[in-house]
């Protein structure tokens, strides 16, 4: 295209005006194709940025909800469960001994 335009401008073509128009129309088609590609790429980048922002928003929301619920410390939860089980076993053992007593045992 460039060589054809240069030749047309230097008078190396039978119809320099037509050759120049043909070369310029080729440039226009190339520019239009580049603009179309840039538009598509821009739309895809905008879509990716929108998805990234959406994921960031969801991540922040999840972190806030987890903080509101009160994230569980695993070691604390296990220790508290063990303590509760110990109290439960002691209570069950006491109840078993108390329920086996009768009025005759007290006399």
Long-range contacts (C-beta under 8 A, 24 or more apart in sequence): 1-26, 1-27, 1-30
